[in-house]
Amino acid sequence: MSIQRVPWRWRVALVTLPAAAVMFTAISLASPPRDPSVADVPRASETQCLPITPLTSVGDLNTLTSKLRGDAGFQGADVGADVTLQDGRRLWVFGDTLRAASFAGQRFVRNSMLVFTDRCADIVLPADHGALIPDRDDGVGYWPMSIAKVEKKGYDLVGVASQRVRGAAQPDGAAAFENLGPAIALFIVRRGETPQLLQVKDIGPDSEDPGRTTWGAATTVEDGWVYVYGTATPGEDLVFGFSLEVARVRPDDILDPRRWRFWDGSTWQSQAARAATLIPAQGGVSQTLSVFEQRGRWYAVSKRDEFLGSDLVVWSSPGPTGPFVAGPVVAKIPSDQETGTLRYMPLAHPDLLPKQGTVVVSFSQNNTDVGKIDDNPFLYRPRFLRIDLPR
């Protein structure tokens, strides 16, 4: 299922920084780069620091997204999945991203990245000013869904689970693209340095089957495993949500689907087709969501029934495999047919402004009238709220 998207503003002058990179003949999350001076990774440049004030509240986050203007390279975007790096910076990845008409490069891209400190916001740009995860040669692009990291000595390895999408990158409504399957993009982020793309791996062959499970809709690293959650729609009348399934794999093996194991309700086994349904599609989750652990309890945060729904719901479970039980509605985030406002895809940020028993949640915004977005990119930026977690 495709959705409509659009961007943010950061007024900053671009500056090319020395881009450290590394050669991997075989990508292994367990093996750190042997020679940090060897460069064989597509180089990325970062913008100069855009000064911001420290973000100490949800109100600060919403002020940042609704009022702060910025560079032509980032006017607005959706998704906004994030991870905290070992050096204290926060890395955000976004989906379809709108850039200003004056931007010297591709105006609409399938993905982008920002890096935040307490005082700066930086845009990460590839040398060609296209998408940070570049399109394939046949024009298929990569739309981020979730993000996770593994810490190594002096650097983080960051995995971005994405959809492979076909169609022009632009905020043009529900027919914007076809989902062809998932992919994993790996980045290396040395302490204090610019994130560098290492490799992009398509998971499985291209498929237009809308009932196929999209793995990577949510990911989390816990106890030495990467838990990779997938969502699927049965394509039935009056069923607007997505079902939820789970696989797991060791971080070293994330790029090798043969090493993935899928929960079938009683054991981890090798056949994806036998994966058990953790949450059914009827009254189910959005295509992209968040699943995380906090104080020994697991939570799935999503909007029930995707665009046509309005209820922000938290499903809770004693473990990563369920059973996931829906709690009461914690917030209303309806789309607005009269104004054309779309509100969708809430994502949880467990380590952003943490407070016991609660979590900060963002949700994406867009509008059915693309002209409104182009005139006012603030309409295409996430908004934030804090919700209580079920006890």
ABEGO torsion letter per residue (X at the ends): XBBBBBBBBBBBBBBBBBBBBBBBABBBAABBBABAABBABBBBBBBBBBBBBBBABAAAAAAAAAABBBBAABABBBGGBBBBBAAGBBBBBBBBBBBBAABBEBABBABBBBBBBAABBBBBBBAAGBBABBBBAAGBBBBBABBBBBBBBGBBBBBBBBBBBBEBBBBAEAAABBBAEBBBBBBBBBBGBBBBBABBBBBEBBBABAABBBBGABBBBBGGBBBBBBBBBAGBBGBABBBBBBBBBBAAAAABAAABBBBAGABBBABAAABBBABBABGBBBABBBBBBBGGBBBBBBBBGEAABABBBBBBBABAAOBBBBBBBABBBBBBAAAGBBBBGBBBBAABGBBBGBBBBBBBBBBABAAAAAABAAAABBBBBBBBBBX
